[in-house]
């Protein structure tokens, strides 16, 4: 009869994959995804719907200065001070995204 002997070289952690310990004794911390918009874990900025950041500060759009949306979702024609903004779709001035018919962004990228 063959007797199996467990040593620290045969014990493998299922959390980090290293040998010598079990997962319940593992100190490995995986890379945590953190949102650049609100600072919370488990999602990225494109999926964020927060109106307050992790410190309780109200978030506002970098384009128009209003809260409740991010810059990528901003279609405002005027900023919070009443100044006319460039088109959110193509980047040109003199019209809004609703009136935009451009096929290319001002930087040359093709628009859908």
C-alpha positions in Angstrom: 0.0 0.0 0.0 1.2 3.5 -0.9 0.8 6.2 1.6 0.5 9.8 0.3 2.3 12.4 2.4 1.2 16.0 2.1 4.0 18.5 2.3 3.9 22.2 1.8 5.1 21.6 -1.8 2.0 19.6 -2.7 -0.6 22.0 -1.1 -1.7 24.5 -3.7 -3.8 27.6 -3.1 -6.9 27.9 -5.4 -6.9 31.7 -5.0 -3.4 32.6 -6.2 -2.1 29.3 -7.6 1.0 29.2 -5.4 2.1 26.2 -3.4 2.5 26.0 0.4 -0.8 27.3 1.7 -4.6 27.0 1.2 -6.9 29.7 -0.1 -8.3 30.6 3.4 -4.7 31.6 4.5 -3.9 33.5 1.2 -3.0 37.2 1.4 -3.2 37.7 -2.4 -5.3 40.7 -3.5 -6.3 40.6 -7.1 -6.3 43.8 -9.2 -9.4 45.7 -8.3 -11.2 47.5 -11.1 -11.9 51.1 -10.0 -14.1 53.6 -11.7 -12.3 56.8 -12.7 -15.6 58.8 -12.4 -16.8 58.0 -8.9 -13.9 56.1 -7.4 -15.9 53.0 -6.4 -14.8 49.4 -7.1 -16.3 46.8 -9.4 -17.2 48.9 -12.4 -15.6 51.2 -14.9 -16.5 54.8 -15.9 -18.5 53.7 -19.0 -20.9 51.7 -16.7 -21.1 54.3 -13.9 -24.4 56.0 -13.1 -23.3 57.6 -9.8 -24.2 61.2 -9.1 -21.9 61.3 -6.0 -18.3 60.2 -5.7 -17.0 57.8 -3.0 -16.4 60.9 -0.7 -20.0 62.1 -1.1 -19.1 65.0 -3.4 -21.6 65.7 -6.2 -20.2 64.7 -9.7 -20.6 67.0 -12.7 -20.1 66.7 -16.4 -16.7 68.0 -17.5 -18.2 69.4 -20.7 -21.3 71.4 -19.5 -20.9 71.5 -15.7 -24.2 69.9 -15.0 -24.7 66.9 -12.7 -26.4 63.5 -13.4 -24.4 62.5 -16.5 -20.8 62.0 -17.7 -19.1 63.9 -20.5 -19.5 61.0 -23.0 -23.3 61.2 -22.6 -23.5 65.0 -22.7 -25.6 66.5 -25.5 -26.0 70.0 -24.0 -26.0 72.9 -26.4 -25.1 75.4 -23.7 -23.0 75.0 -20.6 -24.2 75.8 -17.1 -23.2 79.5 -17.5 -25.1 79.9 -20.8 -22.1 79.7 -23.1 -22.6 77.8 -26.4 -20.8 74.5 -26.5 -19.2 72.6 -29.4 -21.2 69.8 -30.9 -20.9 66.7 -28.7 -21.0 64.5 -31.7 -18.4 66.0 -34.1 -16.6 68.6 -32.0 -17.4 71.6 -34.3 -19.1 74.8 -33.2 -22.3 76.5 -34.4 -24.7 73.5 -34.0 -25.8 70.9 -31.5 -25.6 67.1 -31.7 -29.3 67.0 -32.6 -28.6 69.1 -35.7 -25.3 67.3 -36.6 -25.0 65.7 -40.0 -21.2 65.3 -40.1 -19.8 62.0 -41.3 -16.4 62.6 -39.6 -15.3 64.0 -36.2 -13.2 67.1 -36.2 -10.2 64.9 -35.4 -10.8 62.8 -38.6 -12.5 59.8 -36.9 -15.5 58.4 -38.9 -18.8 58.8 -37.1 -21.8 56.4 -37.2 
